[in-house]
Amino acid sequence: MKIAKIAAASILLAISASSFAAKPTSIVFQGEQESASGVAFTEYLVKCSNGKTAPLTAWENRRQWCTGDELNDQCERKQIKAAKAACKAV
């Protein structure tokens, strides 16, 4: 019985901790840019619920969304997924 209570409390704690993770509140267009290799991309700024901001870039006519200010391994096909990842990183 005591083990079940401890397990239930642990699960509730894990769920509540994940609900406090920073989430994107807005995504603001910053401008068009070109990489050093001549590839065009668009810059955005993600505002997060924890008050911080994070850069987000769109590549391949907004088919690839990357956290940070360059094409990297942390990219998503959907803007909102990339924005959520960016807020978790800051």
BASEDO-15624 format. One record per residue (C-alpha): x, y, z; residue number from 0; residue in three letters. Coordinates in steps of 0.02 Angstrom, whole numbers. Each point is the difference from the previous one (the first is absolute). Layout:
      u      v      w num residu
      X      Y      Z NUM    ALA
...
***
This chain:
      u      v      w num residu
      0      0      0   0    MET
    140    121     47   1    LYS
     94    -39   -162   2    ILE
   -156     39   -102   3    ALA
    -17    170     84   4    LYS
    183     40    -32   5    ILE
    -16    -52   -182   6    ALA
   -157    104    -23   7    ALA
     83    151     80   8    ALA
    152    -21   -113   9    SER
   -110     -7   -156  10    ILE
    -96    156     52  11    LEU
    162     92     35  12    LEU
     70    -46   -171  13    ALA
   -159     58    -87  14    ILE
     -3    165     94  15    SER
    184     33    -36  16    ALA
    -27    -23   -187  17    SER
   -147    121      4  18    SER
    117    137     65  19    PHE
    118    -15   -149  20    ALA
     16    159   -101  21    ALA
   -119      9   -148  22    LYS
      0    117   -150  23    PRO
   -117    150     19  24    THR
     39     87   -164  25    SER
    106    -16   -155  26    ILE
     56    165    -77  27    VAL
     73     23   -175  28    PHE
    173     80      5  29    GLN
     55      3   -182  30    GLY
     70    -87   -153  31    GLU
    182    -52      4  32    GLN
    127    -95   -103  33    GLU
    125   -126     67  34    SER
    186      8    -38  35    ALA
    -27   -132   -134  36    SER
   -136    105    -83  37    GLY
   -154    -94     62  38    VAL
   -149    111     41  39    ALA
    -88    -20    167  40    PHE
   -121     96    111  41    THR
     32     49    181  42    GLU
   -133     -2    136  43    TYR
      4     35    187  44    LEU
    -98   -114    116  45    VAL
    -62     76    162  46    LYS
    -20   -130    137  47    CYS
   -114     -9    152  48    SER
    151     13    116  49    ASN
     39    175    -67  50    GLY
    148    -53   -106  51    LYS
     19      8   -189  52    THR
     79   -122   -122  53    ALA
     50     13   -183  54    PRO
    -88   -107   -130  55    LEU
     43    -13   -184  56    THR
   -101    -61   -148  57    ALA
     87    -85   -147  58    TRP
    -55    -72   -168  59    GLU
   -150    118    -18  60    ASN
    -57    -35    180  61    ARG
      8   -188    -21  62    ARG
    138    -18    131  63    GLN
     -8     91    168  64    TRP
    158      3    105  65    CYS
     38     58    176  66    THR
    143    123      4  67    GLY
     59    113   -138  68    ASP
     63   -127   -126  69    GLU
    -46   -163    -85  70    LEU
     40   -139    124  71    ASN
    -52   -170     67  72    ASP
   -136     76    109  73    GLN
   -127     26   -138  74    CYS
   -183    -43    -18  75    GLU
   -125     -3   -142  76    ARG
   -128     99    104  77    LYS
     28    176     65  78    GLN
    -86    -33    168  79    ILE
    108   -153     37  80    LYS
    158    100    -33  81    ALA
    -64    143    108  82    ALA
    -36   -119    144  83    LYS
    174    -74    -16  84    ALA
     76    175     -1  85    ALA
    -92     47    161  86    CYS
     56   -161     85  87    LYS
    180     40    -47  88    ALA
      1    173     84  89    VAL
***
